[in-house]
Amino acid sequence: MKDIKKIFLEPSTPLQRQYEAIRAMVIDETSASVIANKYGYSVGSLYSRIRDLRTGKLVFFVDLKRGPKKRRTPEHIRQLALDYRRENLSASDIKIRLEQEGYNCSIRTIERILTDAQIPKLRRRPSSGRAKTIKNQTISERSQPLDFDTLEPFRYDCPVVGIFFFLPYIIESGIIDIVKQCALPESSAISSEQACLSMLLLKLIGNERLSHINDYDHEPELGVFAGLSLLPKRSFMAAYSCRTSEALLQNFQQQFIKHFQKKYPDFYKSNFINLDFHSIPHFGDQSQMEKVWCGARGKAMKGANTIFAQDTNSNVILYTRADILRKNEAKEVRHFAAYWRTIKGSVNETLVFDCKLTTYKILDELHNDDVKFITLRKRNITLLTATSRIADDKWHKVYLPIPKRIHKACLAYENTIVLKGCKTKLRQIIIKNNGRAEPTFIITNNHELPLKDVLIVYAKRWHIENKLAELVSFFNLNALSSPLMIRIHFDILWTVIADTLYHRLAQDLPRFERERADSLFRHFINMPGQVVYDGKEFVIKIRKRAHTPILLGVKCLQQSTKIPWLGNRPLRIEWTA
């Protein structure tokens, strides 16, 4: 009670102090001088406030305005919300529908509308029941093989209709027969051929990774490419490779490279093969990968250590392997030599690689196995000192006719050496005045190859660096979705197949034979159109573009092609105005 009295005896606000002063004068009839002294006013000020009170200028108590007793949401919006609930839509779904109609209404307001109408909440449904993901993305329907007995005619718009240009080349390559022969995994609904065609489609489009198929699994026209109603969901695509083994993948690679070598001999006829390692970075916290040097990041980090072999003339990839431990890196060149013997029966080509690929001891073993090589010798102070003492008249001027090379002329000195711990006499070529601060030391056991040709061959070793850059930029080689090496190897193999198909397409495009995959995709593949089925055949309708005249010269694109996985229905391309 003591605190409450203080509120009245010691007013805290000016309006309350005026009220108490005037009340004391009017009700208690206390003199103006006493009141003025008590509340800190002058006598004239008190009489002035009494006058304002009489005229209504001074108001002590204000009536508070109360809000509306009814909801402010318009009746037609309330009715729309109730109608959508009758369609078994949740409050969040109703909000989306109302926004599509142009009405901005919060989920809380919708819930109040439903409560006022005495409509109970829906039972909580899983994502599959709502056909939505956690991120509110629509879940696609289940992928099913096309049933041509019940398939109705259709006309679908396709954002990348040029991808169907590859179907004649896929049939020509025989890769589907190899998939069957190697018995790659399949599910109860999707065959191994349809699964692999779906993966190949994503690679040909240059998609970031297989798990990102949800960008395309709502497109029925892309499903037609693989003989499916829709492309498989990302859970299927991401888990498919888990059912493979290292032995299965090695056999698959051996079979399709051996077949391609016979089918496309021009891609595999060079006398030189480039080899190089490539580190694919991985950013997972719980990864069992070793730390390797990742040139793309400029630091050592966890990643997949892979090796690639490339034909120096066609730039086609001949071999790849992903599961390489650092302690076994030096032996990989011998593994490739053994692999290539299974493909061609012998290793007649000269292997070209840098000094970090293997050790001097392995070079000795390669020589004993009749494998020729060209590589670099590591520089040291003793070697540089000995080189500086070579007389000027011992150096020979060499001109390298390599386009776009800045330093085409250099000085070369040749001698024979035996490396430490080896018994093989190797040919050493020292190069200086080639634009580098220090001399370069090239060693080889190929004694028949002229000096100038040795320099040209090693200078073109950078073709494999350019190829790896292409695989990273277009085929997204560095985008790992798994720390499991078996899945990485599987993904790389399909990258190699897609890259080979781009090389095959380029051979039919005059003046584009040496073009990179990303340029071919931009000019010839990435174009909108329609996929039409009339019940008898498939028609790919494409509007004419700047590069259409070149495509019109491709023979296989100007005739119908029967597609085995599309019920042997013919597929033809129709160019529209």
C-alpha positions, 0 to 999 in steps of 0.5 A, a space after each residue: 500500500 505504501 508504494 501505491 500511495 506514493 503514486 498519488 502523493 508524488 505525481 511523476 508526469 506533468 499531466 498527473 501533477 496538473 490533475 492533482 493540483 486542480 483537484 485539490 483547489 476544486 474539491 479540497 478547497 485548498 488555497 491557490 498559494 498553498 497548491 502552487 507552492 506544493 506542486 511548483 506552479 505559479 498562482 496565475 499558472 494554476 488559474 490558467 489551467 482551470 480556465 483551459 479545463 472549463 473550455 475543454 482545451 485541457 483533457 485528462 482522460 482520453 477514450 482509447 479506440 478499440 480495434 475492429 471486432 471482425 477479421 480484416 481479411 477480405 471475404 473473397 480471400 477467406 473463401 479462396 483459402 477455404 476452397 483450397 483447404 477442401 482440396 486437401 492443401 496445407 496452409 503453406 500450399 494455400 499461401 503459394 496458391 494465393 500468391 499465384 492469384 496475386 494475393 499476399 497473405 501470411 501463413 498465420 492469417 490463413 491458419 486463423 481463417 481455418 480456425 475461425 471456420 472450425 476446420 482442423 489441421 491436416 495430419 503431418 505428412 512426410 515429404 513424399 506425401 506432399 510431393 515436395 522436398 524439404 526445400 519445397 521443390 517438387 518431387 518428380 514421378 517415378 522413372 519407368 521404361 517407355 511402354 510402346 504398346 500404350 504410349 500415346 503421341 506427344 509433343 514436348 519442348 526440350 531446352 537442349 534438344 541438340 543432345 539427340 544428335 549423339 544417338 546415332 554416334 552412341 549406336 555406332 560406338 557400340 557402347 551399349 553392347 559393351 554395357 550389356 557384355 560387362 553386366 553393369 548393375 540394373 534395378 527392377 525398373 531400370 535396365 543397365 542400358 537405360 541407367 548408363 544412357 541417363 548418366 551419359 546424357 548428363 555428361 554430354 550436357 556438361 552437368 556438374 555432377 550426377 547427384 544434380 540430376 534434379 535439374 532435369 528429372 522433370 523433363 520427359 523429353 530428356 527421359 526419351 533419350 534413355 528410353 524412360 518416361 523421366 530421367 531417374 532421381 538423383 538418389 538412384 544416380 548417386 547410388 548406382 556406382 556403389 554396386 560396382 567393383 574395381 575389377 568390374 570397372 577395370 574390365 569395363 574400361 578395357 573393353 570399351 577402349 579396346 572396342 574404340 581402338 578398333 572402331 576409331 583407329 584414327 584416335 589411337 594411332 599416334 606414336 606417342 602417349 602423354 601421361 600425367 597425374 591430376 588431383 581432384 580436391 575433396 572438401 568433406 570433413 570425414 574423408 579417408 583420402 590422402 592429402 595431395 597437391 591440388 594445383 587448382 587450389 595451390 595447396 595440399 589438401 585431401 583429394 583423389 589422386 588420378 592418372 590419365 593417358 592421352 593420344 598426342 595426335 587426337 587428344 583422346 583419353 586412353 586410360 584413367 585410374 582414380 585409386 592411387 596412393 602416394 606411395 604407389 604413384 611411381 608404379 602407375 606408369 608400369 600399370 599403364 604399360 601392362 594395361 596397354 599391352 592387353 589392348 594392343 598386344 605391345 607397347 610400341 608407343 613412346 611414353 611422355 611424362 614429367 620427372 614427378 611421375 616416376 623414379 629413376 629405378 622405374 625408368 630402368 625397369 621400363 627400359 628392360 621391358 622394352 618400353 620407350 619414354 621421354 621425360 625430364 631429369 631433376 635439376 641440381 647444383 652439380 648438374 647446373 655447374 657441369 652444364 655451365 662448363 660446356 663450351 659454346 661451340 658444343 651447343 647446336 641451334 634448334 628451331 621448333 616449328 610449333 605454332 603460338 610458341 614464343 621461343 621457337 629457337 633454342 640451344 641444345 647439347 646431347 650426351 649419354 648418361 647413366 643415372 644413379 642406381 640404374 644400369 641403362 645408358 640414357 640419352 640426355 638432351 640439355 636445352 637452354 635459351 628457351 625462355 627459362 632461367 635454368 636449362 632443361 634436361 630431357 632424358 630418353 631411351 629412344 635413340 632413333 628419334 632425331 633430337 629435334 623431334 624429341 624436343 617437339 614431342 616433349 613440348 607438346 606434352 602440354 596437350 594433356 594439361 589442356 585436356 585436363 583443363 577441358 575435363 575440369 571446365 566442361 565435364 566438371 572433373 573436379 566436382 566430387 560428390 563422394 569420397 569413395 574412390 570406386 564412385 570417382 572412378 566410375 564417374 571419370 570413365 563416363 567422362 572419358 566416354 562422353 569426351 570420345 563421343 565429342 571427338 567423334 562428332 567433331 570429325 564430321 564437322 568441317 573446320 571444327 575437328 580440333 574444337 573443344 567439347 565446350 565450344 561444340 556444345 555451345 555452337 551445335 548442341 545447346 539449342 531448344 526444340 521439340 521432341 515429337 512422337 506420332 505413334 510410329 516415329 520420333 521427330 526432333 524439330 529444331 529451328 535453323 541457327 547460324 551453324 545449321 549449314 554445317 550440321 546439314 552436311 553430317 550424313 547420319 543426321 540427315 537420315 532416319 536412325 532406328 533406336 534399339 532402346 526406343 522399340 526400334 522406332 526410327 528417329 529423324 531430325 527436322 529443321 524448321 524455319 
